[in-house]
């Protein structure tokens, strides 16, 4: 976990540029600066979709009848929580963290400034978000500024979840992932699905260079049917080199997908996968949960 841009060991060794050094800093400025240069945008695409999924989990008419808890896996600095629960856009966050004014602050000053910034933009329909990532500094920042209600720096691929994580995540009704799926197996999801008091939905943006099948198969064991939003893909970031692009085009072609106009146009693309019980998939068709254009 811990890879918003899925940078390390995705596919052939070092085929993708590694951004590992930006994922566990004391604050997110380097993250936004480094990935902004390559137009990283998956959280932007996820913002409205995750809000629609939260509304569907709350009720058919979108009214929250009971609290909804979201578990954001590979949550990094809490960016999905920022976009889900606040009147901000990803473009505004790039501008904010790239500004000279913010660059002049030390981390403690930035945390204070960010706490006020997000509090002033908190949505009235904000939901509880629990974050999970291996990056302890990123988790600490997201908790300190109020983006995460609770956050845990744990790697469930290597060890069982802590009792505190299980308690915090037990009310989860939606699991979200915008980066890092290539580092995960069903092992990360199983504890939350086995302990859930009601069915959990899982929404993941997955790079087209990899496969989600192993995770989908693991979710099937918990009664979840995985649908892929096949009609639309989502630009993730620009390639950093011709080598990256060749890798992506070859990997997507090998997966029997068409890279034309997508990876051939210079960007990694993701596909959205949503896993739910069959009855929920029937009641809330995936096409009705996607904005007409993003």
KACOR-V367216 format. One line per field, one symbol per residue. ss: DSSP state (H for helix, E for strand, L for the rest). psi: psi as a letter, one per 20 degrees, with the letter a starting at -180 (. if undefined). burial: # if it has 16 or more other C-alpha atoms within 10 Angstrom, else .. A space follows every 10 residues. Layout:
ss = ???
psi = ???
burial = ???
//
This chain:
ss = LLLLLLLLLL LLLLLLLLLH HHLLLLLLHH HHHHHHLLLL LHHHHHHHHH HHHHHHHHLL LLLLLLLLEE EEELLLLLHH HHHHHELLLH HHHHHHHLLH HHHLLLHHHH HHHHHHHHHL LELLLLLEEE EEELLHHHHH HHHHLLLLLE EEELLLLLLL LLHHHHHHHL LEEEEEELLL HHHLLHHHHH HHHHLLLLLL EEEEEEELLL LLHHHHHHHH LLLLEEEELL LLLEEEEELL LHHHHHHHHH HHHHLLLLLL LLHHHLEEEE EEEEEELHHH HHHLLHHHHL LLLL
psi = rjnhjlhplo bqpkhqppkh iiilrhrjgh ghgghhhjlp jghghhghgh hhhghhhhqh jipohqqppp ooplicjkgh hghgjqmrrh hhhgggijqh ghhiqrgghg ggghghghhi jpqhkqrppp qpqiohgggg ghghijhphq qpnqoihhqq qqhgggghih jpippqpiqj hiiqrihhhg hhhhipirqp qpppopqiia qjgggghhhh ijjpppqpnh iprppgrqqi rhgggggggg ggghjkroip iehijjqqqr qpppprqhhh hghmphhiip qhq.
burial = ########.# ....###.#. .######### ###.##..## ########## ########.. ...#...### ########## ######.#.# ..##.###.. .#....#..# #..##..#.. .#...##### ########## ########## ######.... #...#..### ########## ######.### ###..#..## ########## .#..##.##. ...#####.. ..#######. ...##.#### ##......#. .##..##### #######..# #..#.#..## ....
//
